[in-house]
Amino acid sequence: MTDLSSNKILKHENLKLQAKLRQLKNELFLVKENESKSIAKYMNLYANMEEKVVERTQLIRRQNKILQDEIKERKKIEEKLKSANELQDYYLQEIHHRVKNNMQVISSLLNLQLKKSNDRRIKSILKDSQHRIRSMALVHEHIFRHTSSKQVNFAMYVKTLITSVFHSYKSEQIDIRLIFELKNVYSDLEISTPLGLIINEIITNAMKYAFPQPGDDWQIKISLQELENNQIELIISDNGVGIPDDFDINNNTSMGLHLISMLVEKQLKGKLEIIKDKGTTFKILINQDQKNFK
């Protein structure tokens, strides 16, 4: 009996172990199946990602090729533009040089006529005309020698022009002092040329009429600066004998003074103020955005 009971117990335990073993086998199978599915899933993800990386790499390469082609094309265009600009600057410099030379020829012809004439009035007219031409020639000479083809260092030009006119009309008997207060102002040819003519006329008029006799401290003061809103302010004053109180620049027979008014108000669309106090002051305001050259 005891052996039989023990045998039954062993059989029962054996069945339980077999059931447990089957359960473990099933669980192991499920684990392996899940692992296989996971591995397959990850393999698919990896394959998809690798495919996308290949596609992105190819796309990037195509875009880089397009960008490289565009860069090459832009460099070619920039080189062409640079060559074109350099050629344009060369031609403009050549034009300035030739204009300056032509004006010097005209000035030389006037000088020959000046030497042949004995009429003081004609000689004065010819000399004034010479200086007007000289003022225009100086702009082109200044651009040709000192600056780019588009801008004039106006302060440098003003000093050169005024010094030239001053020494041309200066009398040995009358001592006159020039005072310069010039800020760095740059302007284009369209402003520099008429403004140079205006300065020439004012200085010429002062040298001829403001100082009729020797004085203790005759002086001409020139002030130049650039204001806000792209405006140029030019003030030329002298402490000479002044002009009559009833003087009206618009009803004056003097060609020079009429030229000043016309160039400031008509051509440059600027403002001209003449102050008659302890000499004469010409105050000129030019807006560089409102010039008119029609």
LINLINQUI-V740921 format. One record per residue. N is the residue number from 1. SS is DSSP state (helix for helix, strand for strand, loop for the rest). PHI is phi as a letter, one per 20 degrees, with the letter a starting at -180 (none if undefined). BURIAL is 1 if it has 24 or more other ideal C-beta (glycine too) atoms within 12 Angstrom, else 0. Layout:
n = {N,N}
ss = {SS,SS}
phi = {PHI,PHI}
burial = {BURIAL,BURIAL}
This chain:
n = {1,2,3,4,5,6,7,8,9,10,11,12,13,14,15,16,17,18,19,20,21,22,23,24,25,26,27,28,29,30,31,32,33,34,35,36,37,38,39,40,41,42,43,44,45,46,47,48,49,50,51,52,53,54,55,56,57,58,59,60,61,62,63,64,65,66,67,68,69,70,71,72,73,74,75,76,77,78,79,80,81,82,83,84,85,86,87,88,89,90,91,92,93,94,95,96,97,98,99,100,101,102,103,104,105,106,107,108,109,110,111,112,113,114,115,116,117,118,119,120,121,122,123,124,125,126,127,128,129,130,131,132,133,134,135,136,137,138,139,140,141,142,143,144,145,146,147,148,149,150,151,152,153,154,155,156,157,158,159,160,161,162,163,164,165,166,167,168,169,170,171,172,173,174,175,176,177,178,179,180,181,182,183,184,185,186,187,188,189,190,191,192,193,194,195,196,197,198,199,200,201,202,203,204,205,206,207,208,209,210,211,212,213,214,215,216,217,218,219,220,221,222,223,224,225,226,227,228,229,230,231,232,233,234,235,236,237,238,239,240,241,242,243,244,245,246,247,248,249,250,251,252,253,254,255,256,257,258,259,260,261,262,263,264,265,266,267,268,269,270,271,272,273,274,275,276,277,278,279,280,281,282,283,284,285,286,287,288,289,290,291,292,293,294}
ss = {loop,helix,helix,helix,helix,helix,helix,helix,helix,helix,helix,helix,helix,helix,helix,helix,helix,helix,helix,helix,helix,helix,helix,helix,helix,helix,helix,helix,helix,helix,helix,helix,helix,helix,helix,helix,helix,helix,helix,helix,helix,helix,helix,helix,helix,helix,helix,helix,helix,helix,helix,helix,helix,helix,helix,helix,helix,helix,helix,helix,helix,helix,helix,helix,helix,helix,helix,helix,helix,helix,helix,helix,helix,helix,helix,helix,helix,helix,helix,helix,helix,helix,helix,helix,helix,helix,helix,helix,helix,helix,helix,helix,helix,helix,helix,helix,helix,helix,helix,helix,helix,helix,helix,helix,helix,helix,helix,helix,helix,helix,helix,helix,helix,helix,helix,helix,loop,loop,loop,helix,helix,helix,helix,helix,helix,helix,helix,helix,helix,helix,helix,helix,helix,helix,helix,helix,helix,helix,helix,helix,helix,helix,helix,helix,helix,helix,loop,loop,loop,loop,loop,strand,strand,helix,helix,helix,helix,helix,helix,helix,helix,helix,helix,helix,helix,helix,helix,helix,helix,loop,loop,loop,loop,loop,loop,strand,strand,strand,strand,strand,strand,strand,loop,loop,loop,strand,strand,loop,helix,helix,helix,helix,helix,helix,helix,helix,helix,helix,helix,helix,helix,helix,helix,helix,helix,helix,helix,helix,helix,helix,loop,loop,loop,loop,loop,loop,loop,strand,strand,strand,strand,strand,strand,strand,strand,strand,strand,helix,helix,helix,strand,strand,strand,strand,strand,strand,strand,strand,loop,loop,loop,loop,loop,loop,loop,loop,loop,loop,helix,helix,helix,loop,loop,loop,helix,helix,helix,helix,helix,helix,helix,helix,helix,helix,helix,helix,helix,loop,loop,loop,strand,strand,strand,strand,strand,loop,loop,loop,loop,strand,strand,strand,strand,strand,strand,strand,strand,loop,loop,loop,loop,loop,loop,loop}
phi = {none,f,f,f,f,f,f,f,f,f,f,f,f,f,f,f,f,f,f,f,f,f,f,f,f,f,f,f,f,f,f,f,f,f,f,f,f,f,f,f,f,f,f,f,f,f,f,f,f,f,f,f,f,f,f,f,f,f,f,f,f,f,f,f,f,f,f,f,f,f,f,f,f,f,f,f,f,f,f,f,f,f,f,f,f,f,f,f,f,f,f,f,f,f,f,g,f,f,f,g,f,f,f,f,f,f,f,f,f,f,f,f,f,f,f,e,e,d,e,f,f,f,f,f,f,f,f,f,f,g,f,f,f,f,f,f,f,f,f,f,f,f,f,f,e,d,c,f,f,d,c,d,f,f,f,f,f,g,f,f,f,f,f,f,f,g,f,f,d,f,e,f,e,d,e,c,d,e,c,d,c,d,e,f,c,d,b,e,f,f,e,f,f,f,f,f,f,f,f,g,f,f,f,f,f,f,f,e,c,f,c,f,b,g,c,f,b,f,b,c,d,c,c,c,b,d,e,f,m,m,d,d,d,c,c,c,c,c,d,f,f,n,d,g,f,e,f,c,f,f,c,c,e,f,f,f,f,f,f,g,f,f,f,f,e,e,e,e,l,d,d,d,c,d,d,d,b,l,o,c,c,d,d,c,c,d,e,f,e,d,f,c,c,e}
burial = {0,0,0,0,0,0,0,0,0,0,0,0,0,0,0,0,0,0,0,0,0,0,0,0,0,0,0,0,0,0,0,0,0,0,0,0,0,0,0,0,0,0,0,0,0,0,0,0,0,0,0,0,0,0,0,0,0,0,0,0,0,0,0,0,0,0,0,0,0,0,0,0,0,0,0,0,0,0,0,0,0,0,0,0,0,0,0,0,0,0,0,1,1,0,0,1,0,0,1,1,0,0,1,0,0,0,1,0,0,1,0,0,0,1,0,0,0,0,0,0,0,0,0,0,0,1,1,1,1,1,1,1,1,1,1,1,1,1,1,1,1,1,1,1,0,0,1,0,1,0,1,1,1,1,1,1,1,1,1,1,1,1,1,1,1,1,0,1,1,1,0,0,0,1,0,1,0,1,0,1,0,1,0,0,1,1,1,1,1,1,1,1,1,1,1,1,1,1,1,1,1,1,1,1,1,1,1,1,1,1,1,0,0,0,0,0,0,1,1,1,1,1,1,1,0,1,0,0,0,0,1,1,1,1,1,1,1,1,0,1,0,0,1,0,0,0,0,0,1,0,0,0,0,1,0,1,1,0,1,1,1,0,1,1,1,0,1,1,1,1,0,1,0,1,0,0,0,0,1,1,1,1,1,1,1,1,0,1,0,0,1,0,0,0}
